[in-house]
Amino acid sequence: MSANVDVLRASDLVEAVKEEVKTPQPKAARKIGHWNPEDFACEQIRGLVRRVFFLNGRTPVKQVVFSPAEQYIDVSHICSQVAQALSLETRSPVALIDREEGASEITSSRPRSAVPSIQSRSTQIAVNLWRVPISKLGECSRDSGMGIHWLSCLAELRNEFEYVVIQGPAAGTSSEAALLGQLTDGIILVLGAHRTRRATALKIKESLEGAQSRILGTVLSERTFPIPERIYRRL
């Protein structure tokens, strides 16, 4: 696991995001006297999962999209780690929707009556976790149009899985990200720690809000820690 995954307060970079995903403090470091970056990254992912899926107030959160702000940001690893951590927090079935390189709209010509369950055409990677390539979702519906496809697929996913983690397209260049933010329970924007400009993040945020997408928070990826390790050991 990359140790450079950091969950940000929204006010740290995107000032007007209303719902914050805060950084869990590395309490274990105080107990053992040694700061471990891998353990810290794991704790951040667990904190993110708990805040988003289990501590999000009155509105249940079951289907969440993780979209990179820009195309160069790889969110596949974050989605995988979130799905695995989520599967450890619940006994309910969890789906991880993988986006293959170059995949966009999902289509299918197979008659709906002949479509098997999503679980049966997915890869089970844990007791209650399935990896679902986005291409497999094309069989959920014969209807054309991205919006109708996703409505059918998300409904099918909801029938078979309690929780769904979706690897979304780049929010800064794809209208599909905003669409998924509307149709699911919310979207989490993944920013590049040293490359995503604040103005770019604000523009994407405004675009998502204009499309009535629910922004659950932001995640800062590929962050490096400039403070010497000996300082972290004292936290």
Backbone bond lengths (Angstrom), bond angles and torsions (degrees), N, CA, C in turn:
res aa  C-N    CA-C-N  psi(-1)  N-CA   C-N-CA  omega(-1)  CA-C   N-CA-C  phi
1 M - - - 1.453 - - 1.514 109.95 -
2 S 1.324 117.56 138.68 1.442 120.43 173.91 1.512 110.13 -68.01
3 A 1.317 115.81 136.95 1.454 120.00 178.68 1.509 111.39 -85.85
4 N 1.338 117.35 -4.82 1.447 121.06 -173.68 1.512 112.24 -101.12
5 V 1.308 116.72 48.53 1.456 122.50 174.58 1.513 106.59 -113.77
6 D 1.318 117.14 122.15 1.452 119.92 -175.19 1.514 109.79 -130.70
7 V 1.329 117.09 128.35 1.450 122.06 177.80 1.511 108.03 -88.70
8 L 1.336 116.57 124.15 1.451 121.33 -174.37 1.515 113.13 -99.02
9 R 1.335 116.47 149.87 1.448 119.94 160.27 1.508 105.90 -68.14
10 A 1.321 116.87 139.93 1.456 119.66 -178.40 1.519 111.07 -59.62
11 S 1.328 118.63 -34.57 1.453 121.82 -177.14 1.518 112.80 -69.27
12 D 1.333 118.20 -14.41 1.450 120.63 179.08 1.525 111.65 -67.43
13 L 1.327 117.72 -30.47 1.454 119.68 -177.24 1.521 111.58 -136.40
14 V 1.314 117.69 -43.44 1.459 121.64 -179.57 1.512 107.16 -109.73
15 E 1.298 117.87 98.15 1.455 122.84 -164.85 1.526 114.00 -61.89
16 A 1.328 117.08 -36.26 1.456 118.81 -169.35 1.511 114.50 -97.74
17 V 1.330 119.47 5.37 1.455 120.38 176.13 1.525 108.11 -64.23
18 K 1.297 118.27 124.50 1.455 121.71 -171.04 1.515 112.68 -79.06
19 E 1.323 117.06 -37.23 1.456 119.62 -175.27 1.514 109.07 -103.36
20 E 1.312 117.07 122.81 1.440 122.13 -172.60 1.526 111.92 -98.61
21 V 1.311 115.82 146.74 1.452 122.39 169.35 1.518 105.41 -115.31
22 K 1.322 117.77 104.18 1.455 122.07 -171.96 1.522 111.59 -87.14
23 T 1.310 114.55 158.03 1.453 121.07 179.66 1.513 110.62 -81.15
24 P 1.341 119.24 120.71 1.461 120.51 175.48 1.517 110.03 -64.13
25 Q 1.306 118.43 140.38 1.451 121.93 178.77 1.527 110.07 -81.39
26 P 1.324 118.03 139.57 1.473 121.51 -177.45 1.523 111.50 -75.52
27 K 1.339 117.23 73.18 1.453 121.26 -176.76 1.525 112.20 -62.48
28 A 1.343 115.91 -34.39 1.464 119.27 -177.72 1.526 111.25 -60.77
29 A 1.342 116.17 -28.28 1.458 119.24 -178.40 1.516 111.22 -64.06
30 R 1.339 117.61 -33.58 1.444 120.60 179.91 1.520 111.01 -68.84
31 K 1.343 116.82 -33.09 1.457 120.53 -175.50 1.523 111.96 -75.15
32 I 1.318 116.75 -40.67 1.449 118.80 -173.73 1.532 112.65 -99.61
33 G 1.343 116.76 -8.36 1.445 120.60 176.76 1.510 114.54 73.29
34 H 1.314 117.57 15.52 1.460 119.70 -179.85 1.516 108.57 -144.03
35 W 1.317 115.97 124.62 1.463 120.80 -179.55 1.519 109.81 -87.90
36 N 1.321 115.99 119.01 1.451 122.04 -179.31 1.529 109.08 -107.95
37 P 1.320 119.26 116.02 1.467 121.16 -176.62 1.522 113.49 -61.77
38 E 1.332 117.49 -33.90 1.461 119.91 178.82 1.530 110.54 -67.31
39 D 1.338 116.43 -43.94 1.458 120.08 177.98 1.524 110.75 -63.55
40 F 1.325 115.78 -39.17 1.459 119.95 179.40 1.519 110.95 -62.83
41 A 1.357 117.30 -42.47 1.458 121.31 178.36 1.527 110.95 -62.77
42 C 1.345 116.49 -42.42 1.467 120.79 178.34 1.527 111.18 -61.56
43 E 1.329 115.73 -41.90 1.460 119.78 -179.44 1.517 110.97 -66.22
44 Q 1.319 117.51 -35.88 1.458 120.54 176.88 1.521 111.40 -63.82
45 I 1.336 115.66 -43.29 1.463 119.27 179.27 1.525 110.36 -63.49
46 R 1.335 117.27 -43.96 1.469 120.27 178.08 1.520 110.87 -61.40
47 G 1.322 116.94 -42.17 1.459 120.25 178.26 1.521 111.94 -62.84
48 L 1.321 116.33 -40.22 1.460 120.86 177.56 1.522 111.12 -61.83
49 V 1.331 116.46 -46.33 1.463 121.28 -179.16 1.522 110.91 -60.56
50 R 1.315 116.78 -45.28 1.462 120.03 -177.40 1.520 112.00 -66.27
51 R 1.319 116.76 -41.18 1.461 119.83 -178.70 1.522 111.91 -69.64
52 V 1.318 116.63 -41.20 1.457 119.96 -175.97 1.523 111.82 -75.24
53 F 1.325 117.21 -47.30 1.468 120.15 -171.47 1.528 114.06 -93.57
54 F 1.323 118.19 -25.66 1.463 119.20 -172.31 1.525 114.79 -121.46
55 L 1.312 118.44 -13.69 1.468 120.26 -177.83 1.517 111.30 -126.40
56 N 1.322 116.26 36.79 1.459 119.99 -173.50 1.515 112.90 -101.31
57 G 1.329 117.40 30.99 1.459 120.26 175.05 1.511 113.54 77.34
58 R 1.320 114.64 -146.80 1.466 120.21 -172.51 1.525 113.45 -79.12
59 T 1.320 117.43 -21.75 1.458 120.37 -176.74 1.526 111.05 -89.33
60 P 1.326 119.20 117.07 1.466 120.72 178.97 1.529 110.72 -63.75
61 V 1.306 116.25 139.87 1.461 121.75 177.89 1.521 107.64 -117.81
62 K 1.319 116.14 113.07 1.462 121.89 -176.50 1.526 112.56 -120.68
63 Q 1.335 116.69 -34.40 1.460 121.24 -178.18 1.528 108.72 -122.95
64 V 1.333 116.53 118.90 1.462 121.55 -174.85 1.528 110.00 -129.03
65 V 1.317 115.48 139.68 1.455 123.00 177.89 1.530 109.58 -106.10
66 F 1.325 116.34 132.08 1.462 121.87 172.02 1.519 107.25 -107.56
67 S 1.328 116.56 112.39 1.464 120.19 -178.30 1.520 110.64 -119.31
68 P 1.335 117.31 134.19 1.458 119.99 175.62 1.522 109.49 -72.52
69 A 1.315 116.34 147.54 1.456 119.41 176.98 1.521 110.26 -65.22
70 E 1.344 115.85 -37.85 1.458 121.59 -177.89 1.526 109.72 -134.90
71 Q 1.320 115.95 160.72 1.458 121.22 -171.25 1.515 113.53 -63.32
72 Y 1.325 118.94 -29.62 1.459 120.66 -176.01 1.523 113.07 -72.03
73 I 1.326 118.13 -14.13 1.465 121.74 -177.70 1.524 109.76 -83.82
74 D 1.317 116.78 123.16 1.465 122.48 179.89 1.527 109.49 -91.76
75 V 1.325 116.86 115.79 1.463 120.43 -179.15 1.526 112.18 -104.44
76 S 1.328 117.43 1.05 1.464 119.85 -175.52 1.529 111.16 -61.89
77 H 1.326 117.34 -39.86 1.462 120.24 -178.53 1.527 110.36 -68.78
78 I 1.321 117.15 -41.79 1.461 120.61 178.79 1.525 110.15 -62.15
79 C 1.338 116.69 -44.90 1.470 120.32 179.42 1.523 110.68 -60.88
80 S 1.319 116.82 -42.62 1.456 120.84 179.94 1.521 111.16 -62.28
81 Q 1.324 117.29 -45.73 1.456 120.97 -179.16 1.528 111.65 -67.12
82 V 1.328 116.82 -38.01 1.464 120.65 177.32 1.522 110.39 -63.66
83 A 1.331 116.91 -45.33 1.464 120.78 -179.44 1.523 111.04 -62.89
84 Q 1.324 117.37 -41.52 1.459 120.49 179.68 1.528 111.35 -66.65
85 A 1.339 115.99 -42.43 1.461 119.04 178.34 1.524 110.97 -65.23
86 L 1.327 116.54 -38.77 1.458 120.99 178.68 1.524 111.08 -63.44
87 S 1.333 117.02 -40.59 1.465 120.53 -179.11 1.526 111.78 -64.74
88 L 1.337 116.59 -23.27 1.462 120.39 178.13 1.520 112.21 -84.12
89 E 1.326 116.71 -15.46 1.461 121.59 -178.47 1.530 112.23 -92.34
90 T 1.319 117.25 -9.53 1.455 120.89 -176.22 1.528 109.87 -145.99
91 R 1.323 115.66 158.57 1.464 120.49 173.35 1.525 111.28 -95.37
92 S 1.316 116.52 -5.96 1.464 121.27 -178.35 1.531 110.57 -74.83
93 P 1.332 117.37 156.20 1.462 120.53 -179.44 1.530 112.22 -69.11
94 V 1.323 115.38 138.55 1.461 122.90 -178.13 1.528 108.67 -124.22
95 A 1.331 116.47 138.40 1.463 121.54 177.46 1.518 110.21 -116.71
96 L 1.323 115.77 136.08 1.461 122.58 173.09 1.522 107.35 -110.66
97 I 1.322 116.84 115.38 1.461 121.42 -178.16 1.520 108.93 -93.17
98 D 1.333 115.85 110.32 1.464 122.58 -179.08 1.519 110.72 -88.29
99 R 1.303 115.70 138.22 1.466 120.82 176.95 1.527 108.79 -107.29
100 E 1.327 115.29 112.87 1.454 118.66 178.43 1.513 109.75 -71.11
101 E 1.324 115.79 153.95 1.457 120.26 179.65 1.518 110.47 -59.95
102 G 1.329 115.72 128.17 1.451 120.76 179.21 1.505 114.42 86.89
103 A 1.339 118.42 -5.76 1.463 120.71 -179.26 1.513 110.06 -75.99
104 S 1.302 116.74 142.62 1.468 120.22 177.78 1.513 108.90 -141.10
105 E 1.321 117.13 -98.93 1.460 119.65 -177.94 1.520 110.45 -73.69
106 I 1.329 115.98 143.06 1.452 120.94 -179.56 1.519 109.32 -102.01
107 T 1.300 116.88 129.51 1.457 120.86 -176.99 1.511 110.25 -134.99
108 S 1.339 115.86 159.05 1.456 120.47 178.59 1.515 109.94 -159.41
109 S 1.329 116.37 147.74 1.456 121.13 177.07 1.523 111.34 -115.37
110 R 1.312 117.53 1.44 1.459 120.46 -178.07 1.531 110.33 -74.56
111 P 1.321 118.93 137.89 1.461 120.75 176.91 1.525 110.63 -57.93
112 R 1.338 116.37 138.91 1.457 120.88 -175.70 1.528 112.43 -58.43
113 S 1.324 117.31 -35.20 1.454 120.95 -177.09 1.527 112.64 -65.60
114 A 1.354 116.08 -20.77 1.457 119.72 -176.71 1.524 113.10 -95.60
115 V 1.314 117.24 2.17 1.458 120.78 -174.98 1.530 110.32 -80.45
116 P 1.331 118.16 125.16 1.469 120.96 176.63 1.526 109.98 -76.78
117 S 1.315 116.95 173.82 1.460 120.69 179.87 1.527 110.30 -65.78
118 I 1.319 116.02 156.91 1.463 120.23 179.12 1.529 110.02 -64.56
119 Q 1.320 116.86 -41.00 1.465 119.72 -179.52 1.524 111.69 -59.21
120 S 1.323 116.21 -37.74 1.457 119.82 -176.63 1.523 112.68 -69.67
121 R 1.309 118.28 -21.23 1.465 121.15 178.58 1.525 111.94 -111.12
122 S 1.335 115.16 21.98 1.461 121.54 178.03 1.522 109.75 -118.98
123 T 1.337 115.76 173.22 1.462 121.21 179.52 1.522 109.21 -105.76
124 Q 1.321 116.50 120.26 1.460 120.43 177.70 1.529 108.32 -82.07
125 I 1.338 116.20 120.01 1.467 120.26 -176.12 1.523 112.42 -112.24
126 A 1.328 117.16 -3.35 1.462 122.59 174.11 1.520 107.16 -157.04
127 V 1.321 116.42 176.09 1.459 120.47 -176.60 1.519 111.40 -54.74
128 N 1.336 117.12 -41.13 1.464 120.50 -176.73 1.526 112.08 -128.11
129 L 1.343 116.56 28.23 1.468 120.44 -177.71 1.524 110.66 -130.87
130 W 1.348 115.39 129.69 1.459 121.77 178.91 1.518 109.77 -123.19
131 R 1.333 115.35 138.15 1.461 121.71 174.30 1.522 107.87 -97.07
132 V 1.330 116.36 122.26 1.467 121.71 -175.15 1.533 109.43 -117.90
133 P 1.330 119.00 107.52 1.465 119.97 174.22 1.519 109.86 -61.31
134 I 1.299 117.21 140.82 1.462 119.95 -175.92 1.524 111.30 -62.07
135 S 1.329 117.10 -27.20 1.464 120.18 178.48 1.522 111.74 -62.64
136 K 1.331 117.00 -29.24 1.461 120.67 179.72 1.523 111.71 -70.55
137 L 1.332 117.33 -20.42 1.461 119.82 -179.80 1.518 112.25 -77.10
138 G 1.337 116.76 -11.93 1.456 119.45 178.88 1.512 112.61 -62.67
139 E 1.319 116.93 -21.08 1.454 120.90 -177.66 1.529 112.55 -83.77
140 C 1.334 116.18 -1.58 1.472 118.99 -179.06 1.526 112.31 -72.93
141 S 1.331 116.90 -24.39 1.460 119.09 -173.69 1.520 110.58 -151.95
142 R 1.334 116.00 147.15 1.455 121.08 174.69 1.518 111.03 -95.47
143 D 1.328 117.23 -8.34 1.460 121.20 -176.19 1.526 110.82 -70.41
144 S 1.333 115.56 147.83 1.458 120.65 177.39 1.519 109.48 -91.55
145 G 1.319 115.20 160.37 1.455 119.49 -179.26 1.510 111.27 100.35
146 M 1.317 115.95 127.89 1.456 120.15 -174.98 1.520 112.91 -60.25
147 G 1.330 116.23 -41.68 1.465 120.11 -178.23 1.522 112.78 -62.42
148 I 1.325 116.53 -45.77 1.463 120.86 -179.54 1.524 110.66 -66.66
149 H 1.328 115.57 -39.58 1.465 119.94 176.91 1.520 110.83 -57.73
150 W 1.330 116.26 -51.51 1.451 119.52 -176.93 1.518 112.28 -65.96
151 L 1.317 118.08 -35.15 1.468 120.50 175.87 1.521 110.33 -58.55
152 S 1.332 115.92 -46.78 1.462 120.17 -179.90 1.517 111.58 -66.18
153 C 1.327 116.30 -43.00 1.468 120.39 -177.43 1.517 111.57 -67.38
154 L 1.324 117.14 -43.04 1.459 120.05 -179.76 1.524 111.26 -66.18
155 A 1.333 116.27 -35.12 1.467 119.68 176.73 1.526 110.09 -65.76
156 E 1.330 116.40 -41.39 1.461 120.77 178.84 1.521 110.89 -65.54
157 L 1.326 115.98 -42.11 1.460 120.50 177.51 1.527 111.02 -62.36
158 R 1.315 115.98 -39.22 1.472 120.31 179.87 1.525 111.30 -64.31
159 N 1.322 116.51 -31.50 1.464 120.28 179.31 1.526 112.20 -71.88
160 E 1.331 116.67 -30.21 1.466 120.09 -174.02 1.523 114.43 -104.20
161 F 1.344 117.01 -21.87 1.458 120.39 -175.84 1.527 110.54 -130.93
162 E 1.320 115.22 140.06 1.465 120.11 177.25 1.533 110.60 -74.59
163 Y 1.347 115.62 -37.04 1.460 120.73 -178.47 1.523 110.07 -130.49
164 V 1.349 115.17 144.48 1.458 120.26 -179.76 1.532 108.90 -136.33
165 V 1.335 115.55 127.14 1.464 122.55 175.13 1.523 107.04 -109.55
166 I 1.328 117.05 120.07 1.463 121.60 -174.17 1.520 110.56 -112.72
167 Q 1.317 115.51 126.89 1.461 120.71 172.59 1.517 107.64 -81.30
168 G 1.320 116.57 107.34 1.453 121.26 -174.78 1.519 113.21 -91.04
169 P 1.334 116.56 169.18 1.463 121.21 176.66 1.523 110.65 -78.31
170 A 1.311 116.92 173.60 1.465 121.29 -179.47 1.526 110.33 -64.37
171 A 1.319 115.97 122.81 1.468 120.69 -176.52 1.521 112.19 -68.04
172 G 1.332 116.96 -25.25 1.454 119.70 -177.67 1.508 114.31 -79.08
173 T 1.332 117.82 -15.11 1.468 120.58 -175.60 1.524 113.80 -128.61
174 S 1.328 118.44 -9.77 1.463 120.42 -174.90 1.528 111.28 -122.76
175 S 1.318 115.81 129.07 1.463 120.35 176.24 1.528 111.28 -72.45
176 E 1.336 116.23 -15.82 1.462 120.39 179.35 1.522 111.30 -64.99
177 A 1.330 117.33 -31.96 1.456 120.51 178.62 1.519 110.97 -62.40
178 A 1.318 117.12 -45.16 1.460 121.03 178.31 1.527 110.89 -64.60
179 L 1.332 116.17 -38.65 1.467 120.26 177.91 1.525 110.63 -61.39
180 L 1.324 116.65 -45.95 1.461 120.19 179.10 1.524 111.05 -64.57
181 G 1.333 116.47 -34.36 1.455 119.84 176.50 1.510 112.80 -64.16
182 Q 1.324 116.56 -28.41 1.467 121.56 176.44 1.524 111.71 -76.87
183 L 1.336 115.89 -43.67 1.464 120.84 -170.15 1.524 113.61 -83.24
184 T 1.333 117.33 -24.21 1.460 121.07 178.67 1.527 109.73 -95.21
185 D 1.317 115.93 -170.58 1.463 120.09 178.81 1.520 112.73 -83.06
186 G 1.323 117.17 -5.72 1.453 118.95 176.54 1.512 112.76 156.16
187 I 1.326 114.95 169.55 1.454 122.08 -178.02 1.525 109.51 -127.28
188 I 1.325 115.66 141.51 1.460 122.12 174.44 1.517 107.23 -113.76
189 L 1.315 116.33 124.99 1.451 122.45 -176.87 1.527 109.63 -90.82
190 V 1.323 116.26 126.17 1.458 121.78 -179.68 1.527 108.91 -101.53
191 L 1.331 115.72 120.77 1.456 121.96 -176.49 1.529 110.62 -107.28
192 G 1.324 117.05 147.97 1.458 121.55 174.61 1.516 109.27 -81.36
193 A 1.321 117.15 126.30 1.463 121.29 -171.72 1.525 113.31 -58.06
194 H 1.310 117.12 -39.47 1.461 119.63 -173.75 1.521 112.94 -117.15
195 R 1.330 116.52 10.51 1.467 118.20 -175.11 1.523 113.38 -130.35
196 T 1.319 118.43 -32.72 1.462 119.77 -179.31 1.523 109.70 -74.88
197 R 1.304 116.15 121.84 1.459 120.72 -179.82 1.525 109.93 -78.27
198 R 1.323 114.99 149.48 1.462 120.16 -179.25 1.524 110.62 -60.91
199 A 1.322 117.13 -40.58 1.466 120.86 179.81 1.527 111.02 -62.90
200 T 1.337 115.86 -37.69 1.462 119.97 178.06 1.517 110.94 -65.16
201 A 1.340 116.47 -44.35 1.462 120.50 179.64 1.523 111.35 -62.12
202 L 1.330 117.12 -41.95 1.463 120.83 179.54 1.526 111.22 -65.19
203 K 1.327 116.42 -39.51 1.459 120.19 179.19 1.523 111.12 -63.98
204 I 1.333 116.53 -43.32 1.467 120.61 178.84 1.518 110.27 -64.94
205 K 1.315 116.86 -41.98 1.463 121.43 178.87 1.527 110.84 -59.58
206 E 1.318 116.24 -45.78 1.455 120.08 179.61 1.520 111.36 -64.04
207 S 1.322 116.50 -37.53 1.461 120.62 178.75 1.529 111.17 -65.73
208 L 1.334 116.81 -42.83 1.464 120.64 178.99 1.526 110.97 -65.40
209 E 1.317 116.37 -42.76 1.461 119.18 178.84 1.524 111.39 -65.99
210 G 1.345 116.66 -35.48 1.451 120.22 176.79 1.516 112.49 -64.25
211 A 1.332 115.65 -28.31 1.467 121.28 177.79 1.526 111.47 -89.31
212 Q 1.339 116.75 6.72 1.467 123.30 179.20 1.522 112.23 63.74
213 S 1.324 115.89 34.31 1.461 120.79 173.06 1.526 108.37 -85.03
214 R 1.299 116.93 138.83 1.457 121.09 178.55 1.519 109.37 -86.04
215 I 1.322 117.02 114.19 1.456 121.52 179.73 1.524 108.50 -90.05
216 L 1.314 116.12 115.35 1.465 121.09 -178.81 1.522 112.50 -83.91
217 G 1.320 117.42 -21.37 1.455 120.50 -179.37 1.507 111.06 158.34
218 T 1.323 116.14 -173.52 1.455 122.21 178.28 1.520 109.57 -127.51
219 V 1.320 115.74 151.76 1.461 121.91 175.80 1.518 107.83 -126.03
220 L 1.314 116.16 132.12 1.451 121.69 177.63 1.524 108.72 -97.60
221 S 1.320 117.46 118.15 1.461 121.54 -178.29 1.521 110.50 -105.02
222 E 1.328 114.91 160.85 1.459 123.08 175.74 1.523 112.23 59.91
223 R 1.314 116.15 32.94 1.455 119.14 179.12 1.524 110.43 -80.71
224 T 1.317 116.71 136.64 1.450 121.37 172.61 1.518 108.09 -104.15
225 F 1.315 116.29 151.64 1.456 121.37 -176.34 1.527 109.39 -103.18
226 P 1.344 118.68 106.78 1.458 120.71 -177.24 1.516 114.11 -74.60
227 I 1.344 118.38 -16.18 1.460 121.40 -179.04 1.526 108.81 -77.32
228 P 1.322 118.59 132.88 1.463 120.80 -179.70 1.527 112.12 -56.63
229 E 1.332 116.46 148.16 1.461 121.16 -176.76 1.524 112.05 -58.55
230 R 1.322 118.31 -33.71 1.467 120.42 -178.98 1.521 111.25 -61.56
231 I 1.339 116.99 -27.73 1.472 120.13 177.22 1.524 109.82 -72.29
232 Y 1.347 116.59 -41.62 1.459 120.79 -179.90 1.522 111.08 -64.23
233 R 1.310 117.12 -29.82 1.464 119.88 -179.78 1.528 111.62 -65.03
234 R 1.305 117.10 -21.20 1.457 121.02 -178.63 1.530 112.30 -91.15
235 L 1.350 117.64 -5.62 1.475 120.20 -178.20 1.512 111.94 -65.64
